[in-house]
Amino acid sequence: MKNDDLRADRDDLDDLDHFTPRVPTKRGNNLVMQVAAGVFLGGLALWLVQLGATALYAKLMLATITFGG
């Protein structure tokens, strides 16, 4: 038991001849731009929601919105 060879057999190395590695792409700058665009658009959306809510609240406080007839 002490000297048993438990290592797995290697696959044929001929299969690796058909392997073509992918060309590494530049992802760092793209990720930075995506995060920056997401932060900007998210902030813009929150600002627009706040603007709409403030306008609605102002109309309600001034009683210019009437419900019903």
Secondary structure, DSSP 8 states (H G I E B T S, - for coil): -TT---------GGGGGG---------HHHHHHHHHHHHHHHHHHHHHHHHHHHHHHHHHHTT------
